[in-house]
Amino acid sequence: MSLLSIERLECRHGLLQAVRGVSFAVARGETVALVGANGAGKTTLLRAIAGAHPPSGGRVLLDGRDITTVPAHKRVGLGVALVPEGRRLFAHLTVEENLLLARAAGRPGRWTVDAVMEAFPNLVKRRHHKAGLLSGGEQQATAIGRALMTNPDVLLLDEVSLGLSPLVVDRVYEQLQGLIATGTTIVLVEQDLNRAMRVADRVLCMLEGAVVLEGAARDLTRDAITEAYFGLGRARHAETAP
C-alpha cells in the first residue's frame, strides 16, 4: 500500500480550476518531484495535500486513511508536514523557539532540536538568533527543520530554492540529500529541472493543473520534461491533427 495517494483531485480558486483530476501515489521512502511553470497548479496541489486548500473533488489518502476533510492542523498530527513557499517563520522568535513550537504541534519521534542541528550544521551557531535576522539559506534550513520537528511521515517542500543564490541552493540541497538518505518520504515542488531530477526517484510534470508527464527520474530526459513543461508536445499534436 502507498503511503500517500492522491485520487482525481480537483482544486479551484474561485472560477479558476487550478488542479484538474490529478492522481498519483507515493511509496514510503520515495522522493517525488512536481515540476512545471508558474501557474501550473503545483503549490495549490501541495497545499491541498497538507489541508491548507480545500479540494472541490477527489480524495487524499494517508496510509490508506481518507484525510480529504481533515483540517490542516490535524494532518500535522497524522504525519503530514508542509514547508511553505516563502518559509513563513516567526521572525521575532529564535531558531530554537521556532523548532520547539513545531514539536508541540507534532508527534514523538527521532527529530529533536539536536537532531535538526546535526542535519543542518549551518544552524548550530544561529540556534539562539532570531529567525528574522538569518540569511535566506539559514531561514530555509530552519523552515525544513521546523517541519521535521513534527516527525512527519510525509514532508512536503514548496520551492526550497526560491529566492536563494545558487551557492546557497547547493548547500540546502546537500542537506536535503542527507534527509533523503535517512528514508524520509518527500514530495518536492521545484522549478529547477536539473536539481529536481538529481534528487527525485520520480518526476511529475504539471501543465494547466493536470499531470502531463510522469516517470522515473532515471528514465526521463530533460528534453522530454522541458517539452511537457511548456506544452510543446500538445502544440505539435494540435498542428498535425486533421
Phi, psi and omega in degrees: 000137178291149177288318180232130178230131176247124186238110173049045185287136178234135177222145182231153166240090186065238180277347182275126175270109187271330179231130189237097172058042183279132176225132171193165180229152180235125179279157178299130180085000182272151172246120180244129179256131173258119180238162181154162181289169174303136180086005181284344179107006186296310182294319178299318178298315180296318179294326177293322177295323181281347181092007181273349177223115183291127178287155176264355178186163179087187185221154170239123180241133176245114181052040177089351181265132178285114180246018186305322183257005180284130180299157184302316184294332177280334176293328176301316179293339178272346176118022178244123181233135181246130167260103189285158172301132180089357171074309173056051175280164171277101191297330184276353178260156178285169176304310182298320180295321175300318181293317183293326176299319180293321180300322181296334181267353188254214186236160176292153180168195188285340186274115176236176177301316180296323179294322177294318178298324178291321180287329182234077185299340178292349179268348186304311181283349181257005188308321184252019176264149178292141185298328181292346181260001183279160172288169180300317180294321178293323177294320179294318177298320178296319180296319178293317178299321178300317178295320180295331180297343176277358181052061185282156167277328180231126178253122180255121184243119182252108174054061183295338183264359186297126175078007181255151177290156180306321180295317179292321178299319177303316181293318179297319181288330173299317179290325178295322177300323177296321177296317180298322180295336178278355180093013177296134178275125189228135166244119191242125171265125184208134177270342179279104185298319182298315180293318180300316182290332181286326186261339189272147168281324184219147182237133173241126179256128180252145177215123178053040174088354182241154173278118184252351178204136179213139177178169175296137183303325182289341183262348183261139175268157176299323180297318180296318180291319179298320179298316178291321181306317184258003179071025184291324179296320178297319180296319180294323178297320179295323181291327184266351180293144181290000000 
